[in-house]
Amino acid sequence: MPVDESGVRLSPLDTNRFGIVVARADGVKRDQVEEVFDFCSSHQVRLLICRCSVEDVATTHALSAAGCELMDTLVYYERDLVKLPVGGEIGGAVAPWERGDTDQVEAIARECFRQYSGHYHADPRLDRDAVTETYASWARALCEPADGAFVLVAGEPGRRVAFSGFRQGPPEVGELVLGAVLPSARGGGLYRKLTVAGMARLQSAGARKFITSTHLGNWSAQASWSAAGLHPYSAHHTFHRWFD
């Protein structure tokens, strides 16, 4: 897969999902903007999804001036598992994923992310159904066995109401990748319990830090993470640029 020195790369998953050539670039800097656009031009990219730090005002302005549209702002949270190890706060009602849970996990994601305010949904040019299926297929993929990755579920077998997918990424860093709770099961701290249970498992596997992220307007997730001992440490703007 072609990758430029600036970090821009083609995104096969997005390309297959939306039927157009899509590229991604994370951590873009002001002096890389033209290089990113040149990559897109040479690879017939229709949609560029790029991110820059909210503190990098110069790059934010440069991307806006170049026709990129702000779609969301991601907020990143963390917990130091050495200074603040997971202990007695672990709650019940959480179980490891079983093979028969996969279809339910996918269905939960499809229902919960149908109106999600992330960067995909914020772009009116992307097909609504295809956007929703982005999260459904992502949730299903999390259920595929992989080293350092696992899914936790809540609810009775055959009637799951929530899930969270985790992975151990960089050395000693664990991450909550994606999670959701059905509307009918919200209000009882279930999402927090899933988060803490995932942290505990990652901690046992050697993780020294736990991270996760969401868009700025997802107040319920951020409140849950704060209650689970996480705090915000970084934020990035997400821009889309269409090449017609």
Legacy VTK file of the C-alpha trace (Angstrom):
# vtk DataFile Version 3.0
C-alpha trace
ASCII
DATASET POLYDATA
POINTS 244 float
0.000 0.000 0.000
1.581 3.327 -1.041
2.620 5.562 1.872
4.156 9.018 1.449
6.900 10.442 3.672
4.313 12.872 5.054
2.329 9.907 6.403
-0.518 10.083 3.881
-1.590 6.651 2.677
-4.353 4.989 0.738
-7.171 3.517 2.844
-8.355 0.212 1.301
-11.100 -0.262 3.904
-12.664 3.140 3.210
-12.145 2.711 -0.528
-13.990 -0.600 -0.563
-16.691 0.691 1.762
-17.594 3.822 -0.209
-16.625 2.815 -3.749
-14.180 5.707 -4.209
-10.440 6.053 -3.669
-9.879 7.324 -0.120
-6.626 8.402 1.529
-5.798 9.168 5.150
-3.181 11.354 6.794
-2.672 11.722 10.542
-0.659 14.374 12.334
-0.368 16.601 9.271
1.920 19.654 9.590
1.654 22.972 7.742
4.686 22.290 5.533
3.261 18.879 4.516
-0.102 20.054 3.183
0.982 20.444 -0.445
2.845 17.132 -0.326
-0.306 15.403 0.940
-2.355 16.940 -1.874
0.251 15.907 -4.462
-0.010 12.313 -3.225
-3.780 12.462 -3.602
-3.485 13.812 -7.117
-1.019 11.134 -8.219
-3.197 8.331 -6.801
-6.561 9.617 -8.113
-7.879 10.096 -4.575
-11.476 11.337 -4.360
-11.631 11.808 -0.590
-8.857 12.741 1.807
-9.416 12.233 5.547
-6.727 14.066 7.490
-6.073 15.072 11.072
-3.990 17.678 12.832
-3.501 18.667 16.449
-5.963 21.252 17.780
-2.933 23.153 19.091
-1.493 23.454 15.575
-3.436 26.538 14.537
-1.267 27.202 11.481
-2.059 23.784 9.992
-5.743 24.111 10.889
-5.921 27.389 8.965
-3.883 26.022 6.056
-6.159 22.994 5.652
-9.267 25.176 5.808
-7.835 27.587 3.245
-7.025 24.643 0.943
-10.650 23.468 0.823
-10.653 20.972 3.688
-13.815 20.945 5.800
-13.829 20.311 9.540
-15.908 17.192 10.302
-15.174 16.446 13.955
-12.679 16.845 16.772
-11.320 13.749 18.477
-10.554 13.880 22.192
-8.079 11.347 23.583
-8.239 10.018 27.155
-5.723 8.017 29.182
-5.122 6.352 32.536
-1.719 5.529 33.977
-2.060 1.924 35.116
1.152 2.136 37.150
0.269 5.214 39.187
-3.433 4.311 39.238
-3.779 0.546 38.831
-7.193 -1.042 38.412
-8.303 -2.535 41.688
-11.520 -2.853 43.597
-13.622 -0.805 41.181
-14.172 -3.765 38.824
-17.892 -4.471 38.552
-19.909 -7.485 37.477
-22.287 -7.958 34.521
-19.373 -8.281 32.062
-18.306 -11.460 30.251
-15.714 -12.409 27.626
-16.957 -12.605 24.041
-18.041 -16.032 22.821
-18.283 -17.116 19.194
-22.079 -16.961 19.247
-21.959 -13.275 20.214
-20.577 -11.960 16.924
-23.879 -11.273 15.175
-25.211 -9.533 18.287
-22.096 -7.364 18.603
-22.504 -6.314 14.975
-26.214 -5.559 15.494
-25.516 -3.477 18.609
-22.985 -1.386 16.694
-25.368 -0.944 13.774
-28.141 0.367 16.034
-25.986 2.529 18.283
-23.889 4.183 15.564
-26.728 4.874 13.120
-26.902 8.523 14.224
-23.369 8.848 15.571
-21.837 12.307 15.118
-18.387 11.227 13.976
-16.610 12.495 10.883
-18.242 9.946 8.544
-21.781 10.942 9.498
-20.843 14.627 9.431
-20.030 14.437 5.715
-23.257 14.765 3.688
-21.582 13.364 0.576
-21.109 9.927 2.106
-23.943 7.403 1.847
-25.785 7.162 5.192
-26.225 3.394 5.110
-22.599 2.830 4.125
-21.482 5.060 6.998
-23.506 3.052 9.517
-22.107 -0.185 8.115
-18.618 1.218 8.746
-19.163 0.747 12.460
-21.088 -2.525 12.121
-18.305 -4.116 10.060
-15.671 -2.672 12.393
-17.409 -4.269 15.383
-17.614 -7.601 13.592
-13.928 -7.437 12.678
-13.044 -6.904 16.336
-14.536 -10.330 17.048
-12.001 -12.028 14.784
-9.240 -13.656 16.881
-6.091 -11.516 16.987
-3.061 -11.326 19.253
-3.557 -8.809 22.037
-7.172 -8.073 21.067
-10.394 -9.107 22.755
-14.076 -8.194 23.113
-16.139 -8.026 26.301
-19.936 -8.228 26.286
-22.789 -7.584 28.717
-26.271 -9.064 28.955
-27.526 -12.604 28.922
-26.248 -15.055 26.283
-28.396 -14.626 23.212
-29.563 -11.211 24.473
-26.390 -9.149 24.609
-26.978 -5.429 25.214
-23.442 -4.002 25.098
-19.881 -4.677 23.969
-16.425 -3.126 24.047
-13.439 -4.110 21.919
-9.875 -3.716 23.218
-6.354 -4.263 21.986
-2.787 -4.040 23.194
-1.140 -1.768 20.650
2.283 -0.213 21.202
4.381 -1.909 23.902
2.694 -1.624 27.290
-0.234 0.442 25.948
-3.796 -0.891 25.985
-6.668 0.705 24.094
-10.448 0.709 24.028
-11.128 0.628 20.287
-14.921 0.615 19.992
-17.841 0.067 22.320
-21.584 0.638 22.570
-24.572 0.066 24.837
-28.111 -0.335 23.511
-30.402 2.575 24.475
-32.602 0.253 26.544
-29.629 -0.703 28.747
-28.154 2.756 29.365
-28.092 4.650 32.628
-26.684 1.926 34.874
-22.960 2.457 34.326
-22.595 -0.534 32.018
-20.215 1.224 29.638
-17.968 2.177 32.582
-17.992 -1.417 33.835
-16.941 -2.681 30.408
-14.155 -0.077 30.262
-12.793 -0.943 33.691
-12.977 -4.689 33.036
-11.048 -4.181 29.804
-8.436 -2.068 31.581
-8.019 -4.768 34.221
-7.425 -7.451 31.601
-4.934 -5.290 29.711
-3.186 -4.428 32.960
-2.835 -8.132 33.741
-1.296 -8.601 30.282
1.377 -5.994 31.023
-0.171 -2.706 29.887
1.152 0.285 31.807
-1.122 2.839 30.145
-4.693 2.756 28.850
-5.977 5.055 26.091
-9.136 5.679 24.087
-10.777 8.426 22.043
-14.104 9.798 20.856
-15.481 12.887 19.144
-15.809 16.043 21.222
-19.602 15.938 21.449
-19.827 12.416 22.868
-20.395 13.645 26.418
-21.731 10.373 27.824
-18.611 8.407 26.873
-16.344 11.103 28.287
-18.297 11.206 31.549
-18.016 7.425 31.782
-14.276 7.495 31.189
-13.803 10.232 33.782
-15.694 8.072 36.281
-13.334 5.220 35.365
-10.263 7.281 36.260
-9.280 8.501 32.770
-8.455 12.091 31.860
-8.107 13.959 28.532
-4.601 14.502 27.228
-4.830 15.331 23.506
-7.209 16.375 20.747
-7.132 16.371 16.936
-9.336 17.952 14.286
-10.599 15.695 11.488
-10.908 17.274 8.036
-12.358 15.930 4.776
-11.231 17.189 1.378
-13.044 16.084 -1.774
-11.248 16.108 -5.134
-13.817 16.375 -7.956
LINES 1 245
244 0 1 2 3 4 5 6 7 8 9 10 11 12 13 14 15 16 17 18 19 20 21 22 23 24 25 26 27 28 29 30 31 32 33 34 35 36 37 38 39 40 41 42 43 44 45 46 47 48 49 50 51 52 53 54 55 56 57 58 59 60 61 62 63 64 65 66 67 68 69 70 71 72 73 74 75 76 77 78 79 80 81 82 83 84 85 86 87 88 89 90 91 92 93 94 95 96 97 98 99 100 101 102 103 104 105 106 107 108 109 110 111 112 113 114 115 116 117 118 119 120 121 122 123 124 125 126 127 128 129 130 131 132 133 134 135 136 137 138 139 140 141 142 143 144 145 146 147 148 149 150 151 152 153 154 155 156 157 158 159 160 161 162 163 164 165 166 167 168 169 170 171 172 173 174 175 176 177 178 179 180 181 182 183 184 185 186 187 188 189 190 191 192 193 194 195 196 197 198 199 200 201 202 203 204 205 206 207 208 209 210 211 212 213 214 215 216 217 218 219 220 221 222 223 224 225 226 227 228 229 230 231 232 233 234 235 236 237 238 239 240 241 242 243
